[in-house]
């Protein structure tokens, strides 16, 4: 441009914009966000400051949506972008390409303070963490019914262990009402009394999307539930407070299903292999037992012959015993008959058969005539019959 010739406003702005774009195509600025607002179109406007100077910054909607970190007013950030001039207003500003936290911003400081309070109460202590049941019959899930997280969890759980029943309590998983709704959902699962473990889950998201899981009241609720808790609240950001107080923390809903449920197909294969090993073991055992029996049979052939001899000798001894017993019986019978004959010979009855009689008087058997007086009635016992007589010549002796 010719010296002394005045600039037009547009020309000056364009020349300055060209110089800035040429010399500052990429800059990295560390600052604190003093002001932050979002237009209806989704673009975000910020005022960056270092305490003495301010710099306007613009983050277009597409860039804002791609950020993994969403800042808040008061946060200290590292901003990467290019310098340019907004021609319509003549504003010198930074157009943001990337934005990250620099140190602890306001929100980060508050989250750290919450962690410190919970840690002081022992709620972050690993020693209070409870083990998960190995094969739960019922698993409770607190999440959004319309979210992809639930579908992922149900798909994997059905593949791994369909015998487990999944009970879902619906809740929003982001926004200002989410902490209270999540608390209500997990308490409902506990009140039903069936769930042996509770999974709190949602998909990945930005820092703002996951703020519900940084809530201190929710953290206390999860820490004091009577059943183990699994936290699976997305994998795109750092660990949340919910992860820290949960008994188990995993990065995704899929990982939660894998962690909570046993691998059913693997168990089936293991059972099949165990059954095969058991069958093979039984076959080997039976084979060894058969060999053992065969060996014993070989060893027992001679004892079997000895047993036969013993049986034969027993039969012979029995026969001899029978003969001895029969002989003894005959001897005893003969002796008995001899004694019986002797007794018969000595019996008074035998004397009567030979013509003798037994005289019975009033005082018993009469053996002397001089002891019987005249007129005494006597009973005379004969071999056959009895006589009643009266003495007419008593008292005489032979």
Beta strands, then each sheet from edge to edge (+ up, - down):
strand 1: 27-38
strand 2: 44-49
strand 3: 54-59
strand 4: 76-86
strand 5: 91-101
strand 6: 138-143
strand 7: 165-170
strand 8: 197-201
strand 9: 228-232
strand 10: 248-249
strand 11: 358-361
strand 12: 364-365
strand 13: 377-381
strand 14: 386-390
sheet 1: 1+ 2- 3+ 5+ 4- 1+
sheet 2: 7+ 6+ 8+ 9+ 10+
sheet 3: 12+ 11- 13+ 14-
end
